[in-house]
Amino acid sequence: MTADTAQTIGIIVQTLTVIVAATGVVVALCTGATDRRAADARARTDRKRADDRARKDRLAADARARQDRLVADRRADSDRREARLLADHHFRLDMLVRLARNVNDPGHSDKKISSQLAAERAALLHVLGPDGLPLTWETYVGPTIDESRINATDDSVEKHKRCQSEVAVKITHEIAAWKRGV
């Protein structure tokens, strides 16, 4: 082989090496661009999935919070009902104890004190109502609530009795309003 041939072969090898290197650079650039696009697409997909998960988590958290509020409201309503029933029970027991003391009192020689005891007894009976104590009601109060309503507006009944009936009706209305929660 001659020197010229060796030099020509060297130039061809160097040219082929440069072409291979340039092709490698072009392939690397193309692959890098493709990889970047693929990575960007994966990142967009991952962000979208994360946003969807976050949205679903927020919706689930909102639903749980709504449910918790409803449960808390129901519990509070139940607690208020129970407290009201307990208060009513204690109130009625207190009225019954006061009535028992009044009914068991043998009376008083002073007409004014005796009259006050009778008025208290009638008021206690009107607060408790005739349902649970029909005999005591009939003995100490006499007229029913309906009769008391009629007596309160009847001009032929003496004024003192009309006032007593009016008070009895008002007590009954107040207790009914209290029970309704007005």
C-alpha positions as CSV (number, residue, x, y, z in Angstrom):
1,M,0.0,0.0,0.0
2,T,1.3,3.3,-0.9
3,A,1.4,6.4,1.2
4,D,-1.3,8.1,-0.9
5,T,-3.6,5.1,-0.5
6,A,-3.0,5.0,3.2
7,Q,-3.7,8.7,3.5
8,T,-6.9,8.3,1.4
9,I,-8.0,5.4,3.6
10,G,-7.3,7.5,6.7
11,I,-9.3,10.4,5.4
12,I,-12.2,8.0,4.5
13,V,-12.0,6.4,8.0
14,Q,-11.9,9.9,9.6
15,T,-14.9,11.0,7.5
16,L,-16.8,7.9,8.3
17,T,-16.0,8.4,12.0
18,V,-17.2,12.1,11.8
19,I,-20.4,10.9,10.0
20,V,-21.0,8.2,12.6
21,A,-20.4,10.7,15.4
22,A,-22.7,13.3,13.7
23,T,-25.3,10.6,13.2
24,G,-24.9,9.7,16.9
25,V,-25.4,13.4,17.9
26,V,-28.4,13.7,15.6
27,V,-29.9,10.4,17.1
28,A,-29.1,11.6,20.6
29,L,-30.8,15.0,19.9
30,C,-33.8,13.3,18.4
31,T,-34.0,10.8,21.2
32,G,-33.6,13.6,23.8
33,A,-36.4,15.6,22.2
34,T,-38.6,12.5,22.1
35,D,-37.7,11.7,25.7
36,R,-38.5,15.3,26.7
37,R,-41.8,15.1,25.0
38,A,-42.6,11.7,26.6
39,A,-41.5,13.0,30.0
40,D,-43.6,16.2,29.5
41,A,-46.6,14.0,28.6
42,R,-46.0,11.7,31.6
43,A,-45.7,14.8,33.8
44,R,-48.9,16.3,32.5
45,T,-50.7,12.9,33.0
46,D,-49.3,12.6,36.5
47,R,-50.4,16.2,37.3
48,K,-53.9,15.5,35.9
49,R,-54.1,12.3,38.0
50,A,-52.9,14.1,41.1
51,D,-55.4,17.0,40.5
52,D,-58.2,14.4,40.0
53,R,-57.2,12.6,43.2
54,A,-57.1,15.9,45.1
55,R,-60.5,16.9,43.7
56,K,-61.9,13.5,44.7
57,D,-60.3,13.8,48.1
58,R,-61.8,17.3,48.6
59,L,-65.2,16.0,47.6
60,A,-64.9,13.0,49.9
61,A,-63.7,15.3,52.7
62,D,-66.6,17.7,52.1
63,A,-69.1,14.8,52.1
64,R,-67.6,13.5,55.3
65,A,-67.8,16.9,56.9
66,R,-71.4,17.3,55.8
67,Q,-72.2,13.9,57.2
68,D,-70.4,14.7,60.5
69,R,-72.4,18.0,60.8
70,L,-75.7,16.1,60.2
71,V,-74.8,13.5,62.9
72,A,-73.8,16.3,65.3
73,D,-77.0,18.1,64.6
74,R,-79.0,15.0,65.2
75,R,-77.1,14.3,68.4
76,A,-77.7,17.9,69.6
77,D,-81.4,17.6,68.8
78,S,-81.6,14.4,70.7
79,D,-79.7,15.8,73.7
80,R,-82.0,18.9,73.7
81,R,-85.1,16.6,73.7
82,E,-83.7,14.5,76.5
83,A,-82.8,17.6,78.5
84,R,-86.3,18.9,78.0
85,L,-87.9,15.6,79.1
86,L,-85.6,15.5,82.1
87,A,-86.5,19.1,83.0
88,D,-90.2,18.4,82.6
89,H,-89.8,15.3,84.7
90,H,-88.0,17.2,87.5
91,F,-90.5,20.0,87.3
92,R,-93.5,17.6,87.6
93,L,-91.8,15.8,90.5
94,D,-91.2,19.1,92.3
95,M,-94.9,20.1,91.8
96,L,-96.1,16.7,93.0
97,V,-93.9,17.0,96.2
98,R,-95.2,20.5,96.8
99,L,-98.8,19.3,96.2
100,A,-98.3,16.3,98.5
101,R,-97.1,18.7,101.3
102,N,-100.1,21.0,100.7
103,V,-102.7,18.2,100.6
104,N,-101.2,16.5,103.7
105,D,-101.3,19.8,105.6
106,P,-104.2,19.5,108.1
107,G,-105.2,23.1,107.4
108,H,-104.8,26.3,109.4
109,S,-107.0,28.2,111.8
110,D,-106.2,31.5,110.1
111,K,-108.6,31.9,107.2
112,K,-106.1,34.0,105.2
113,I,-103.4,31.3,105.4
114,S,-105.9,28.6,104.7
115,S,-107.0,30.5,101.7
116,Q,-103.4,30.8,100.5
117,L,-102.9,27.1,100.9
118,A,-106.0,26.4,98.9
119,A,-104.9,28.8,96.1
120,E,-101.5,27.1,96.0
121,R,-103.1,23.7,95.9
122,A,-105.3,24.8,93.0
123,A,-102.4,26.3,91.1
124,L,-100.3,23.2,91.6
125,L,-103.2,21.1,90.3
126,H,-103.6,23.3,87.3
127,V,-99.9,23.0,86.5
128,L,-100.0,19.2,86.8
129,G,-103.4,18.9,85.1
130,P,-106.3,16.7,85.8
131,D,-105.1,13.7,83.9
132,G,-102.9,12.1,86.5
133,L,-104.9,13.1,89.6
134,P,-108.6,13.0,88.7
135,L,-109.8,12.5,92.3
136,T,-107.6,15.2,93.7
137,W,-108.6,17.5,90.9
138,E,-112.3,16.9,91.5
139,T,-111.9,17.4,95.3
140,Y,-109.8,20.5,95.3
141,V,-110.4,22.3,91.9
142,G,-113.8,21.3,90.9
143,P,-114.4,22.5,87.3
144,T,-112.6,21.1,84.4
145,I,-110.5,23.4,82.1
146,D,-113.4,23.6,79.7
147,E,-115.8,24.6,82.5
148,S,-113.2,27.1,83.8
149,R,-113.1,28.7,80.3
150,I,-116.9,29.0,80.4
151,N,-116.9,30.4,84.0
152,A,-114.2,33.0,83.2
153,T,-116.4,34.6,80.6
154,D,-119.8,34.1,82.2
155,D,-121.2,37.3,83.8
156,S,-123.6,35.4,85.9
157,V,-120.7,33.9,87.9
158,E,-119.4,36.0,90.7
159,K,-116.3,38.1,89.9
160,H,-114.1,36.3,92.4
161,K,-114.9,32.9,90.8
162,R,-114.4,34.3,87.3
163,C,-110.9,35.5,88.3
164,Q,-110.1,32.1,89.7
165,S,-111.2,30.4,86.5
166,E,-109.3,32.9,84.4
167,V,-106.1,32.2,86.3
168,A,-106.7,28.5,86.0
169,V,-107.1,28.8,82.2
170,K,-104.0,31.0,81.8
171,I,-101.9,28.5,83.8
172,T,-103.1,25.7,81.6
173,H,-102.3,27.7,78.4
174,E,-98.8,28.6,79.7
175,I,-98.1,25.0,80.5
176,A,-99.3,23.8,77.1
177,A,-97.2,26.5,75.4
178,W,-94.2,25.4,77.4
179,K,-94.7,21.8,76.4
180,R,-94.9,22.8,72.8
181,G,-91.7,24.7,73.1
182,V,-93.2,28.1,72.2
